[in-house]
Structures are given as C-alpha cells and as structure tokens.
Amino acid sequence: MFDPTVLFLSLITGGAGFVLLVYGKKQARLPYVVAGLVYLVYPYFVESAIAILAIGTAVAIGLWLAVRAGW
C-alpha cells in the first residue's frame, strides 16, 4: 500500500496536474483544465507504478492531440 515509487509518482502527477489546472484556468483553455484535473485525481484510484505511468502517458498524448487539433 505504501510503495515509495507509487507515492513519488503520485506526487509528480499531482504537481503537474496543479500546474496544468492553473495554466488552463488563466488561459481559459479547456483541454489543459481537464488534463490537470485528471492528473490530480487518477493517482488516488491506481495502485501500480506501471499503471500510473501508462495512464499519465495516455493523458499527455490526449492533451497533445487536443491542442494540436485546435482546442
């Protein structure tokens, strides 16, 4: 339950989520706000380091695709 790797990855994703959320709110950019919220919330429901990395990568790719598409 208290795996240091999972705790560290949760801290990193939470920090990135906070930055994305604040940036998205200031710039009024919905994809950044949504990605920030997902980064803040999903580590609470995931217990594996591999899953945290996989979901984080998928969210980052989704954000990149959304911004590239003009959102």
C-alpha positions in Angstrom: 0.0 0.0 0.0 2.8 2.4 0.8 5.2 1.8 -2.1 7.6 4.7 -2.3 7.7 4.6 -6.1 3.9 4.9 -6.3 3.9 7.8 -3.7 6.6 9.6 -5.6 4.8 9.2 -9.0 1.6 10.4 -7.4 3.4 13.5 -6.1 4.8 14.2 -9.6 1.5 13.7 -11.4 -0.3 15.8 -8.7 2.2 18.7 -9.2 1.9 18.5 -13.0 -1.9 18.4 -12.7 -1.9 21.5 -10.5 0.3 23.4 -12.9 -1.9 22.4 -15.9 -5.1 23.3 -14.0 -3.8 26.8 -13.0 -2.4 27.4 -16.5 -5.7 26.2 -18.1 -7.8 28.5 -15.9 -5.7 31.5 -16.6 -5.6 31.0 -20.3 -9.2 29.7 -20.5 -8.1 26.5 -22.2 -10.4 23.6 -21.5 -8.0 20.8 -22.5 -5.4 21.9 -20.0 -8.0 22.2 -17.3 -9.4 18.7 -18.0 -5.9 17.2 -18.2 -5.0 18.9 -14.9 -8.0 17.5 -13.2 -7.3 14.0 -14.5 -3.7 14.2 -13.3 -4.8 15.4 -9.9 -7.5 12.7 -9.4 -6.4 9.4 -11.1 -3.5 8.5 -8.7 -6.0 8.1 -5.9 -7.5 5.1 -7.8 -4.4 3.5 -9.1 -2.1 1.3 -7.0 0.6 0.3 -9.5 3.6 2.3 -10.7 3.2 0.9 -14.2 -0.5 1.9 -14.4 0.3 5.4 -13.1 2.9 5.8 -15.9 0.7 4.3 -18.6 -2.3 6.5 -17.7 -0.1 9.6 -17.3 1.3 9.0 -20.8 -2.1 8.5 -22.3 -3.4 11.7 -20.7 -0.3 13.6 -22.0 -0.9 12.2 -25.5 -4.6 13.1 -25.4 -3.7 16.6 -24.3 -1.2 17.0 -27.1 -3.7 15.7 -29.7 -6.4 18.0 -28.4 -4.1 21.1 -28.5 -2.8 20.1 -31.9 -6.4 19.7 -33.2 -7.0 23.4 -32.2 -8.9 23.0 -28.9 
